[in-house]
Amino acid sequence: MVAMGDADIEVFGWVVAFVHCQRFVQWCDPLLKLAIEHVS
């Protein structure tokens, strides 16, 4: 196993968070559009 520096771990964390955000947005976007249509 390669020892990772703090910077590498931080970058990896950002990548993971970004992927999760992309999936979250893909899932939430239709719901948000429905909610906005319902409100307006």
CHARMM internal coordinates of N, CA and C (Angstrom, degrees):
IC EDIT
DIST 1 N 1 CA 1.4671
DIST 1 CA 1 C 1.5215
ANGL 1 N 1 CA 1 C 109.28
DIST 1 C 2 N 1.3108
ANGL 1 CA 1 C 2 N 115.14
DIHE 1 N 1 CA 1 C 2 N 135.04
DIST 2 N 2 CA 1.4567
ANGL 1 C 2 N 2 CA 120.41
DIHE 1 CA 1 C 2 N 2 CA -179.65
DIST 2 CA 2 C 1.5219
ANGL 2 N 2 CA 2 C 109.24
DIHE 1 C 2 N 2 CA 2 C -84.20
DIST 2 C 3 N 1.3173
ANGL 2 CA 2 C 3 N 115.77
DIHE 2 N 2 CA 2 C 3 N 131.71
DIST 3 N 3 CA 1.4632
ANGL 2 C 3 N 3 CA 119.30
DIHE 2 CA 2 C 3 N 3 CA 177.59
DIST 3 CA 3 C 1.5189
ANGL 3 N 3 CA 3 C 108.86
DIHE 2 C 3 N 3 CA 3 C -73.86
DIST 3 C 4 N 1.3276
ANGL 3 CA 3 C 4 N 115.27
DIHE 3 N 3 CA 3 C 4 N 127.60
DIST 4 N 4 CA 1.4549
ANGL 3 C 4 N 4 CA 119.51
DIHE 3 CA 3 C 4 N 4 CA -179.97
DIST 4 CA 4 C 1.5197
ANGL 4 N 4 CA 4 C 110.15
DIHE 3 C 4 N 4 CA 4 C -99.93
DIST 4 C 5 N 1.3266
ANGL 4 CA 4 C 5 N 115.72
DIHE 4 N 4 CA 4 C 5 N 141.33
DIST 5 N 5 CA 1.4577
ANGL 4 C 5 N 5 CA 119.96
DIHE 4 CA 4 C 5 N 5 CA 176.35
DIST 5 CA 5 C 1.5197
ANGL 5 N 5 CA 5 C 109.99
DIHE 4 C 5 N 5 CA 5 C -78.56
DIST 5 C 6 N 1.3167
ANGL 5 CA 5 C 6 N 115.72
DIHE 5 N 5 CA 5 C 6 N 170.34
DIST 6 N 6 CA 1.4682
ANGL 5 C 6 N 6 CA 120.08
DIHE 5 CA 5 C 6 N 6 CA -179.95
DIST 6 CA 6 C 1.5264
ANGL 6 N 6 CA 6 C 111.16
DIHE 5 C 6 N 6 CA 6 C -59.11
DIST 6 C 7 N 1.3334
ANGL 6 CA 6 C 7 N 116.28
DIHE 6 N 6 CA 6 C 7 N -38.94
DIST 7 N 7 CA 1.4664
ANGL 6 C 7 N 7 CA 119.77
DIHE 6 CA 6 C 7 N 7 CA -178.51
DIST 7 CA 7 C 1.5253
ANGL 7 N 7 CA 7 C 110.25
DIHE 6 C 7 N 7 CA 7 C -64.36
DIST 7 C 8 N 1.3384
ANGL 7 CA 7 C 8 N 116.82
DIHE 7 N 7 CA 7 C 8 N -41.64
DIST 8 N 8 CA 1.4628
ANGL 7 C 8 N 8 CA 120.43
DIHE 7 CA 7 C 8 N 8 CA 179.71
DIST 8 CA 8 C 1.5233
ANGL 8 N 8 CA 8 C 110.73
DIHE 7 C 8 N 8 CA 8 C -62.79
DIST 8 C 9 N 1.3261
ANGL 8 CA 8 C 9 N 116.17
DIHE 8 N 8 CA 8 C 9 N -42.85
DIST 9 N 9 CA 1.4634
ANGL 8 C 9 N 9 CA 120.88
DIHE 8 CA 8 C 9 N 9 CA 179.80
DIST 9 CA 9 C 1.5259
ANGL 9 N 9 CA 9 C 109.18
DIHE 8 C 9 N 9 CA 9 C -63.66
DIST 9 C 10 N 1.3236
ANGL 9 CA 9 C 10 N 116.69
DIHE 9 N 9 CA 9 C 10 N -40.64
DIST 10 N 10 CA 1.4639
ANGL 9 C 10 N 10 CA 120.58
DIHE 9 CA 9 C 10 N 10 CA -179.36
DIST 10 CA 10 C 1.5277
ANGL 10 N 10 CA 10 C 110.42
DIHE 9 C 10 N 10 CA 10 C -63.85
DIST 10 C 11 N 1.3283
ANGL 10 CA 10 C 11 N 116.63
DIHE 10 N 10 CA 10 C 11 N -44.27
DIST 11 N 11 CA 1.4680
ANGL 10 C 11 N 11 CA 120.89
DIHE 10 CA 10 C 11 N 11 CA 178.56
DIST 11 CA 11 C 1.5225
ANGL 11 N 11 CA 11 C 109.85
DIHE 10 C 11 N 11 CA 11 C -62.35
DIST 11 C 12 N 1.3280
ANGL 11 CA 11 C 12 N 116.94
DIHE 11 N 11 CA 11 C 12 N -44.59
DIST 12 N 12 CA 1.4553
ANGL 11 C 12 N 12 CA 121.32
DIHE 11 CA 11 C 12 N 12 CA 179.16
DIST 12 CA 12 C 1.5277
ANGL 12 N 12 CA 12 C 110.04
DIHE 11 C 12 N 12 CA 12 C -58.98
DIST 12 C 13 N 1.3234
ANGL 12 CA 12 C 13 N 116.21
DIHE 12 N 12 CA 12 C 13 N -42.29
DIST 13 N 13 CA 1.4650
ANGL 12 C 13 N 13 CA 121.11
DIHE 12 CA 12 C 13 N 13 CA 178.38
DIST 13 CA 13 C 1.5180
ANGL 13 N 13 CA 13 C 111.35
DIHE 12 C 13 N 13 CA 13 C -61.61
DIST 13 C 14 N 1.3386
ANGL 13 CA 13 C 14 N 116.83
DIHE 13 N 13 CA 13 C 14 N -41.46
DIST 14 N 14 CA 1.4654
ANGL 13 C 14 N 14 CA 120.21
DIHE 13 CA 13 C 14 N 14 CA 178.38
DIST 14 CA 14 C 1.5177
ANGL 14 N 14 CA 14 C 110.85
DIHE 13 C 14 N 14 CA 14 C -64.32
DIST 14 C 15 N 1.3414
ANGL 14 CA 14 C 15 N 116.75
DIHE 14 N 14 CA 14 C 15 N -40.63
DIST 15 N 15 CA 1.4694
ANGL 14 C 15 N 15 CA 120.37
DIHE 14 CA 14 C 15 N 15 CA -179.78
DIST 15 CA 15 C 1.5254
ANGL 15 N 15 CA 15 C 109.85
DIHE 14 C 15 N 15 CA 15 C -62.98
DIST 15 C 16 N 1.3322
ANGL 15 CA 15 C 16 N 116.07
DIHE 15 N 15 CA 15 C 16 N -45.99
DIST 16 N 16 CA 1.4663
ANGL 15 C 16 N 16 CA 119.98
DIHE 15 CA 15 C 16 N 16 CA 179.31
DIST 16 CA 16 C 1.5241
ANGL 16 N 16 CA 16 C 110.69
DIHE 15 C 16 N 16 CA 16 C -60.95
DIST 16 C 17 N 1.3377
ANGL 16 CA 16 C 17 N 115.84
DIHE 16 N 16 CA 16 C 17 N -45.53
DIST 17 N 17 CA 1.4609
ANGL 16 C 17 N 17 CA 119.74
DIHE 16 CA 16 C 17 N 17 CA 179.91
DIST 17 CA 17 C 1.5263
ANGL 17 N 17 CA 17 C 110.59
DIHE 16 C 17 N 17 CA 17 C -61.89
DIST 17 C 18 N 1.3309
ANGL 17 CA 17 C 18 N 116.80
DIHE 17 N 17 CA 17 C 18 N -39.90
DIST 18 N 18 CA 1.4581
ANGL 17 C 18 N 18 CA 120.78
DIHE 17 CA 17 C 18 N 18 CA -179.01
DIST 18 CA 18 C 1.5274
ANGL 18 N 18 CA 18 C 110.71
DIHE 17 C 18 N 18 CA 18 C -64.05
DIST 18 C 19 N 1.3380
ANGL 18 CA 18 C 19 N 116.19
DIHE 18 N 18 CA 18 C 19 N -43.89
DIST 19 N 19 CA 1.4718
ANGL 18 C 19 N 19 CA 120.05
DIHE 18 CA 18 C 19 N 19 CA 179.16
DIST 19 CA 19 C 1.5263
ANGL 19 N 19 CA 19 C 109.86
DIHE 18 C 19 N 19 CA 19 C -61.70
DIST 19 C 20 N 1.3261
ANGL 19 CA 19 C 20 N 116.78
DIHE 19 N 19 CA 19 C 20 N -44.09
DIST 20 N 20 CA 1.4629
ANGL 19 C 20 N 20 CA 120.09
DIHE 19 CA 19 C 20 N 20 CA 179.09
DIST 20 CA 20 C 1.5245
ANGL 20 N 20 CA 20 C 110.16
DIHE 19 C 20 N 20 CA 20 C -62.33
DIST 20 C 21 N 1.3461
ANGL 20 CA 20 C 21 N 117.23
DIHE 20 N 20 CA 20 C 21 N -40.55
DIST 21 N 21 CA 1.4658
ANGL 20 C 21 N 21 CA 120.35
DIHE 20 CA 20 C 21 N 21 CA 179.35
DIST 21 CA 21 C 1.5179
ANGL 21 N 21 CA 21 C 110.66
DIHE 20 C 21 N 21 CA 21 C -63.37
DIST 21 C 22 N 1.3402
ANGL 21 CA 21 C 22 N 117.08
DIHE 21 N 21 CA 21 C 22 N -41.34
DIST 22 N 22 CA 1.4532
ANGL 21 C 22 N 22 CA 120.21
DIHE 21 CA 21 C 22 N 22 CA 179.34
DIST 22 CA 22 C 1.5283
ANGL 22 N 22 CA 22 C 110.45
DIHE 21 C 22 N 22 CA 22 C -59.69
DIST 22 C 23 N 1.3356
ANGL 22 CA 22 C 23 N 116.96
DIHE 22 N 22 CA 22 C 23 N -45.77
DIST 23 N 23 CA 1.4669
ANGL 22 C 23 N 23 CA 120.64
DIHE 22 CA 22 C 23 N 23 CA 179.23
DIST 23 CA 23 C 1.5192
ANGL 23 N 23 CA 23 C 110.58
DIHE 22 C 23 N 23 CA 23 C -64.79
DIST 23 C 24 N 1.3266
ANGL 23 CA 23 C 24 N 116.43
DIHE 23 N 23 CA 23 C 24 N -40.46
DIST 24 N 24 CA 1.4641
ANGL 23 C 24 N 24 CA 121.31
DIHE 23 CA 23 C 24 N 24 CA -179.12
DIST 24 CA 24 C 1.5259
ANGL 24 N 24 CA 24 C 109.98
DIHE 23 C 24 N 24 CA 24 C -62.86
DIST 24 C 25 N 1.3558
ANGL 24 CA 24 C 25 N 116.01
DIHE 24 N 24 CA 24 C 25 N -44.06
DIST 25 N 25 CA 1.4695
ANGL 24 C 25 N 25 CA 120.29
DIHE 24 CA 24 C 25 N 25 CA -179.84
DIST 25 CA 25 C 1.5268
ANGL 25 N 25 CA 25 C 110.36
DIHE 24 C 25 N 25 CA 25 C -65.14
DIST 25 C 26 N 1.3338
ANGL 25 CA 25 C 26 N 116.68
DIHE 25 N 25 CA 25 C 26 N -42.52
DIST 26 N 26 CA 1.4683
ANGL 25 C 26 N 26 CA 120.06
DIHE 25 CA 25 C 26 N 26 CA 179.39
DIST 26 CA 26 C 1.5203
ANGL 26 N 26 CA 26 C 110.14
DIHE 25 C 26 N 26 CA 26 C -59.09
DIST 26 C 27 N 1.3310
ANGL 26 CA 26 C 27 N 116.39
DIHE 26 N 26 CA 26 C 27 N -37.48
DIST 27 N 27 CA 1.4622
ANGL 26 C 27 N 27 CA 121.08
DIHE 26 CA 26 C 27 N 27 CA -177.76
DIST 27 CA 27 C 1.5245
ANGL 27 N 27 CA 27 C 111.49
DIHE 26 C 27 N 27 CA 27 C -77.95
DIST 27 C 28 N 1.3313
ANGL 27 CA 27 C 28 N 116.67
DIHE 27 N 27 CA 27 C 28 N -37.15
DIST 28 N 28 CA 1.4667
ANGL 27 C 28 N 28 CA 121.36
DIHE 27 CA 27 C 28 N 28 CA -175.03
DIST 28 CA 28 C 1.5233
ANGL 28 N 28 CA 28 C 112.80
DIHE 27 C 28 N 28 CA 28 C -84.08
DIST 28 C 29 N 1.3187
ANGL 28 CA 28 C 29 N 117.84
DIHE 28 N 28 CA 28 C 29 N -27.74
DIST 29 N 29 CA 1.4575
ANGL 28 C 29 N 29 CA 121.01
DIHE 28 CA 28 C 29 N 29 CA -173.43
DIST 29 CA 29 C 1.5283
ANGL 29 N 29 CA 29 C 112.54
DIHE 28 C 29 N 29 CA 29 C -53.73
DIST 29 C 30 N 1.3454
ANGL 29 CA 29 C 30 N 119.70
DIHE 29 N 29 CA 29 C 30 N -50.29
DIST 30 N 30 CA 1.4711
ANGL 29 C 30 N 30 CA 119.55
DIHE 29 CA 29 C 30 N 30 CA 178.75
DIST 30 CA 30 C 1.5236
ANGL 30 N 30 CA 30 C 112.13
DIHE 29 C 30 N 30 CA 30 C -60.83
DIST 30 C 31 N 1.3306
ANGL 30 CA 30 C 31 N 116.91
DIHE 30 N 30 CA 30 C 31 N -37.48
DIST 31 N 31 CA 1.4648
ANGL 30 C 31 N 31 CA 120.16
DIHE 30 CA 30 C 31 N 31 CA 179.33
DIST 31 CA 31 C 1.5220
ANGL 31 N 31 CA 31 C 110.50
DIHE 30 C 31 N 31 CA 31 C -66.43
DIST 31 C 32 N 1.3334
ANGL 31 CA 31 C 32 N 116.48
DIHE 31 N 31 CA 31 C 32 N -40.96
DIST 32 N 32 CA 1.4649
ANGL 31 C 32 N 32 CA 120.18
DIHE 31 CA 31 C 32 N 32 CA 178.81
DIST 32 CA 32 C 1.5236
ANGL 32 N 32 CA 32 C 110.55
DIHE 31 C 32 N 32 CA 32 C -63.64
DIST 32 C 33 N 1.3398
ANGL 32 CA 32 C 33 N 116.53
DIHE 32 N 32 CA 32 C 33 N -42.76
DIST 33 N 33 CA 1.4608
ANGL 32 C 33 N 33 CA 119.77
DIHE 32 CA 32 C 33 N 33 CA 179.68
DIST 33 CA 33 C 1.5242
ANGL 33 N 33 CA 33 C 110.31
DIHE 32 C 33 N 33 CA 33 C -62.50
DIST 33 C 34 N 1.3256
ANGL 33 CA 33 C 34 N 116.90
DIHE 33 N 33 CA 33 C 34 N -42.40
DIST 34 N 34 CA 1.4644
ANGL 33 C 34 N 34 CA 120.50
DIHE 33 CA 33 C 34 N 34 CA 177.44
DIST 34 CA 34 C 1.5217
ANGL 34 N 34 CA 34 C 110.72
DIHE 33 C 34 N 34 CA 34 C -60.73
DIST 34 C 35 N 1.3263
ANGL 34 CA 34 C 35 N 115.89
DIHE 34 N 34 CA 34 C 35 N -45.00
DIST 35 N 35 CA 1.4653
ANGL 34 C 35 N 35 CA 120.27
DIHE 34 CA 34 C 35 N 35 CA -178.72
DIST 35 CA 35 C 1.5300
ANGL 35 N 35 CA 35 C 110.41
DIHE 34 C 35 N 35 CA 35 C -63.07
DIST 35 C 36 N 1.3320
ANGL 35 CA 35 C 36 N 116.58
DIHE 35 N 35 CA 35 C 36 N -43.25
DIST 36 N 36 CA 1.4672
ANGL 35 C 36 N 36 CA 120.49
DIHE 35 CA 35 C 36 N 36 CA -178.88
DIST 36 CA 36 C 1.5277
ANGL 36 N 36 CA 36 C 109.52
DIHE 35 C 36 N 36 CA 36 C -64.46
DIST 36 C 37 N 1.3374
ANGL 36 CA 36 C 37 N 117.38
DIHE 36 N 36 CA 36 C 37 N -42.97
DIST 37 N 37 CA 1.4658
ANGL 36 C 37 N 37 CA 120.34
DIHE 36 CA 36 C 37 N 37 CA 178.51
DIST 37 CA 37 C 1.5263
ANGL 37 N 37 CA 37 C 110.19
DIHE 36 C 37 N 37 CA 37 C -62.48
DIST 37 C 38 N 1.3184
ANGL 37 CA 37 C 38 N 116.05
DIHE 37 N 37 CA 37 C 38 N -38.68
DIST 38 N 38 CA 1.4615
ANGL 37 C 38 N 38 CA 120.89
DIHE 37 CA 37 C 38 N 38 CA -177.94
DIST 38 CA 38 C 1.5244
ANGL 38 N 38 CA 38 C 110.79
DIHE 37 C 38 N 38 CA 38 C -67.05
DIST 38 C 39 N 1.3328
ANGL 38 CA 38 C 39 N 116.49
DIHE 38 N 38 CA 38 C 39 N -38.82
DIST 39 N 39 CA 1.4676
ANGL 38 C 39 N 39 CA 120.91
DIHE 38 CA 38 C 39 N 39 CA -177.08
DIST 39 CA 39 C 1.5271
ANGL 39 N 39 CA 39 C 110.73
DIHE 38 C 39 N 39 CA 39 C -74.24
DIST 39 C 40 N 1.3292
ANGL 39 CA 39 C 40 N 116.57
DIHE 39 N 39 CA 39 C 40 N -41.81
DIST 40 N 40 CA 1.4656
ANGL 39 C 40 N 40 CA 119.55
DIHE 39 CA 39 C 40 N 40 CA -174.58
DIST 40 CA 40 C 1.5247
ANGL 40 N 40 CA 40 C 112.69
DIHE 39 C 40 N 40 CA 40 C -81.96
END
COOR INIT
IC SEED 1 N 1 CA 1 C
IC BUILD
